[in-house]
């Protein structure tokens, strides 16, 4: 099995992988990651979240981890290296404006990430969407009276948040995915993550690219990397790693991509169970 190779780096998705469905880290996962870190294996956290929402997870584990954040659009070094930005590939100029204008005109909530700050339009009718996101990630918003004040920038990432089910199909995420797939003509990377989220990134930004840039920075060969994930936004990361591992609760497409599938799911510390057998 590929996973028997000498491991020098373990990359971990958070939601649905390292974390339980309640957003907690099983003690078995923490213990196992600390054990591997003690053997000079680098532990890397990989998430769609921003810096301030991923760093606390590393603190809980008790390991100084580099971070792949914004689904690979940004990579930061360890905490003792001042979280230096290793890689950053924001949206091309102009595309942020187009999506922002569309959301304002059609009354959609939009997460706008710029310089590691999360901005959103102040609008009481859309507050519930910001609340959904904050509850899941712990992110704090900076609400603007007119979000057009920050137009003209290149945001790291954007997230359109809307209803899962709605009598008006125009309000659903899947409809927005179809719409932007056509109008943006493949110029951006569109990712359907949570049922309510549609994420926009640079075409050359994903977790696989982020892992590649991080590995090159630290001089680690891909054959010595093992990566864990459960969602379709993890596929590129699993493909890049020498050993890609899907959790048993992963989507079928992810399992088909992976080299291995864990016996236990994220709620039963599937990461620790798999690592304990290496």
C-alpha positions in Angstrom: 0.0 0.0 0.0 1.2 3.5 -0.9 0.7 4.7 2.7 3.6 2.5 3.8 6.1 5.0 2.4 8.2 7.2 4.7 5.8 10.0 5.7 7.2 13.5 6.1 4.0 15.6 5.8 0.3 14.9 6.7 -2.2 17.3 5.2 -5.7 17.4 6.7 -9.0 18.9 5.6 -11.0 20.1 8.6 -14.8 19.8 8.3 -15.9 16.3 7.7 -12.3 15.0 8.1 -10.3 16.0 11.1 -13.4 17.5 12.8 -16.6 15.7 13.8 -19.9 16.9 12.5 -20.2 19.0 15.7 -16.9 20.8 14.8 -14.9 19.1 17.5 -11.5 17.3 17.3 -11.6 13.7 18.6 -9.0 13.2 21.3 -7.6 10.2 19.3 -6.8 12.5 16.4 -5.1 15.0 18.6 -3.0 12.4 20.3 -2.0 10.7 17.0 -1.0 14.0 15.3 1.1 15.0 18.2 2.8 11.7 18.1 3.7 12.1 14.4 4.8 15.7 14.9 7.2 14.4 17.6 8.7 12.2 14.9 9.4 15.3 12.8 6.5 14.8 10.5 5.0 18.1 9.4 1.3 18.5 10.1 -0.6 20.8 7.7 -4.2 22.1 8.1 -6.1 22.6 4.8 -9.4 24.5 4.7 -11.6 26.9 2.9 -11.6 29.1 6.0 -9.5 32.2 6.6 -6.4 32.4 8.7 -8.1 33.4 12.0 -10.5 30.5 11.7 -7.9 27.8 11.1 -5.1 28.9 13.5 -7.1 28.1 16.6 -7.4 24.4 15.4 -3.6 24.2 15.3 -3.5 25.6 18.9 -6.0 23.0 20.1 -3.9 20.2 18.6 -0.8 21.7 20.1 1.2 21.5 17.0 2.7 24.5 15.0 1.1 23.8 11.6 1.5 25.6 8.3 -1.9 26.5 6.8 -3.5 26.0 3.4 -6.4 28.4 3.6 -9.1 29.8 1.3 -9.3 26.4 -0.4 -5.7 26.8 -1.6 -5.8 30.5 -2.7 -3.4 31.3 0.2 -0.7 29.3 2.0 0.9 30.5 5.3 4.0 29.3 7.1 4.1 28.1 10.7 3.3 30.4 13.6 6.9 30.5 14.7 7.6 31.8 11.2 5.2 34.7 11.7 2.6 33.1 9.4 4.6 34.3 6.4 2.5 34.2 3.2 4.1 31.5 1.0 1.6 31.7 -1.8 -1.3 33.9 -2.6 -3.4 33.8 -5.8 -6.5 36.1 -5.6 -9.2 36.6 -8.1 -8.1 38.5 -11.3 -8.9 42.2 -11.3 -12.5 42.9 -12.4 -14.1 39.6 -11.6 -14.7 40.6 -7.9 -16.5 43.7 -9.1 -18.8 41.6 -11.5 -19.8 39.2 -8.8 -20.2 41.9 -6.2 -22.5 44.0 -8.5 -24.6 40.9 -9.3 -25.1 40.1 -5.6 -26.1 43.7 -4.8 -28.5 43.9 -7.7 -30.1 40.5 -6.9 -30.0 40.8 -3.1 -27.6 37.9 -2.4 -25.3 37.7 0.6 -21.6 37.7 -0.4 -18.6 37.0 1.7 -15.8 39.3 0.4 -12.3 38.3 1.6 -9.6 41.0 1.3 -6.3 41.2 3.2 -7.5 38.4 5.5 -10.6 40.5 6.6 -14.1 39.3 5.9 -16.4 42.0 4.5 -20.1 41.9 3.8 -23.0 44.3 2.9 -24.9 45.5 6.0 -28.4 44.3 5.2 -30.9 43.1 7.9 -32.7 40.9 5.4 -29.5 39.0 4.7 -28.2 38.7 8.2 -29.3 35.1 8.6 -26.7 34.0 5.9 -23.8 35.7 7.8 -25.0 33.9 10.9 -25.0 30.5 9.2 -21.4 31.1 8.2 -20.3 32.5 11.5 -21.8 29.5 13.4 -20.0 27.0 11.3 -16.5 28.7 11.1 -16.3 31.2 13.9 -15.6 33.9 11.4 -16.2 37.6 12.3 -17.7 40.0 9.7 -16.9 43.6 9.1 -20.2 44.9 7.7 -20.1 47.9 5.4 -22.9 50.4 4.8 -22.0 50.2 1.1 -19.8 47.3 0.1 -19.1 49.0 -3.2 -16.5 51.0 -1.2 -14.1 48.2 -1.6 -14.7 47.6 -5.3 -11.6 47.7 -7.5 -9.7 45.2 -5.4 -8.7 41.6 -6.1 -10.3 39.6 -3.2 -8.6 36.3 -2.1 -12.0 34.5 -2.3 -15.7 35.2 -2.5 -18.6 33.1 -1.2 -22.2 33.5 -2.3 -24.5 32.2 0.4 -28.1 31.4 -0.3 -30.9 29.0 0.5 -30.6 25.2 0.1 -34.2 24.9 -1.0 -36.4 27.7 -2.2 -39.7 27.9 -4.1 -37.9 30.4 -6.4 -35.2 28.4 -8.1 -33.3 31.6 -8.8 -32.4 31.7 -5.1 -30.7 28.3 -4.9 -26.9 27.7 -5.0 -27.1 25.2 -7.8 -28.9 27.7 -10.1 -26.2 30.3 -9.3 -23.5 27.7 -10.2 -25.1 27.1 -13.6 -25.5 30.8 -14.2 -21.9 31.8 -13.3 -20.5 28.7 -15.1 -21.9 30.2 -18.3 -21.3 33.9 -17.7 -17.7 33.6 -16.4 -16.8 31.2 -19.2 -14.5 29.1 -17.0 -12.4 32.1 -16.0 -12.8 31.3 -12.3 -12.7 28.2 -10.1 -16.3 27.7 -8.9 -16.7 25.3 -5.9 -19.9 24.0 -4.4 -18.9 23.3 -0.8 -21.6 23.4 1.9 -25.2 23.1 0.6 -25.6 26.9 1.0 -22.2 28.0 -0.4 -20.9 28.8 -3.8 -17.2 29.8 -3.7 -15.3 31.8 -6.3 -11.5 31.5 -6.6 -8.7 32.2 -9.1 -8.7 29.5 -11.8 -5.2 28.5 -10.5 -6.2 28.1 -6.9 -7.2 24.9 -5.2 -6.0 22.7 -2.3 -3.7 20.7 -4.6 -1.9 23.8 -5.8 -1.6 25.0 -2.3 -0.1 21.7 -1.1 2.3 21.8 -4.0 3.5 25.3 -3.2 3.9 24.4 0.5 5.8 21.2 -0.2 8.2 23.1 -2.5 8.7 25.8 0.2 9.7 23.2 2.8 11.5 20.9 0.4 9.3 17.9 0.8 8.7 15.5 -2.1 5.1 14.7 -2.9 5.8 10.9 -2.5 6.3 11.6 1.2 3.0 13.3 1.7 -0.3 11.8 2.9 -3.5 13.8 2.6 -6.9 13.3 4.1 -10.2 14.7 2.9 -13.9 14.1 2.4 -15.2 16.8 0.0 -14.9 17.4 -3.7 -12.7 20.5 -2.9 -10.2 18.0 -1.5 -9.8 16.0 -4.6 -6.8 18.0 -6.1 -5.0 17.7 -2.7 -5.5 13.9 -2.6 -4.3 13.6 -6.2 -1.2 15.6 -5.5 -0.2 13.7 -2.4 1.8 10.5 -2.6 -1.0 8.9 -0.7 -4.6 10.4 -0.9 -6.9 9.1 1.8 -10.7 9.6 1.8 -12.7 9.3 5.0 -15.4 6.7 4.9 -18.0 9.5 5.1 -16.5 11.1 1.9 -18.5 11.7 -1.2 -18.3 8.8 -3.7 -16.3 10.9 -6.2 -13.7 11.5 -3.6 -13.4 7.9 -2.7 -12.9 7.0 -6.3 -10.0 9.5 -6.5 -8.3 8.4 -3.3 -5.7 5.7 -2.9 -7.2 4.5 0.3 -10.5 4.9 2.3 -10.6 4.8 6.0 -12.6 2.2 7.9 -14.0 4.8 10.3 -15.7 8.1 9.6 -14.8 11.6 10.9 -17.0 11.2 14.0 -15.1 8.1 15.0 -11.6 9.6 14.6 -11.0 8.0 11.1 -7.8 9.9 10.7 -6.2 8.6 13.9 -7.4 5.0 13.2 -5.8 5.1 9.8 -2.6 6.6 10.9 -2.3 4.2 13.9 -2.0 1.3 11.4 0.9 2.7 9.4 
